[in-house]
């Protein structure tokens, strides 16, 4: 079947620290992979995506590479800001359905 | 990207009553919308796929007679929780799917509390 597993939070970092949020998936076929972000009081927004193996999605300083060999799509950012505090969801799209991880809350302290 | 609104944002009701949640696409015609349910500290669980002009497709384990979905126009889908019980309390989120770009645009969610 299809499923997404991401690291539990919360993750607490100081401003300008390096961020990694792990995401692994199980899927048949060739899924597309996504990271969504949910800021407090708002709906989920697409952060970045990758549609095939070895693709790198990037946006707002965040990056994630679609690794088929390790079935992973880890989210990274070199220097986080307080404004990055939010909940991050890893997701995959396969056969017209989306499957989400449980979300990882990120707290960035000044 | 598309803008999606949900109404109400928060509702409290008594057990046994029905609650309707609206999901509107403000600037995009949506042939497909998804309805999700989110429990605290858990992932979004797909409840059903709502297709304009046809019956919704429900996921396994979701009661279609309890969670009525109507997608009568390209800009509006509604989810009605019938005869709500405390276990139906949750955060309900809709999204519209733009197949051309393989992207979803989410509403802000509706917090339902059943007393």
Boltz contact constraints between the chains, C-beta under 6 A:
constraints:
  - contact:
      token1: [A, 32]
      token2: [B, 102]
      max_distance: 6.0
  - contact:
      token1: [A, 43]
      token2: [B, 106]
      max_distance: 6.0
  - contact:
      token1: [A, 43]
      token2: [B, 107]
      max_distance: 6.0
  - contact:
      token1: [A, 43]
      token2: [B, 108]
      max_distance: 6.0
  - contact:
      token1: [A, 44]
      token2: [B, 106]
      max_distance: 6.0
  - contact:
      token1: [A, 46]
      token2: [B, 103]
      max_distance: 6.0
  - contact:
      token1: [A, 100]
      token2: [B, 43]
      max_distance: 6.0
  - contact:
      token1: [A, 100]
      token2: [B, 44]
      max_distance: 6.0
  - contact:
      token1: [A, 101]
      token2: [B, 43]
      max_distance: 6.0
  - contact:
      token1: [A, 102]
      token2: [B, 42]
      max_distance: 6.0
  - contact:
      token1: [A, 102]
      token2: [B, 43]
      max_distance: 6.0
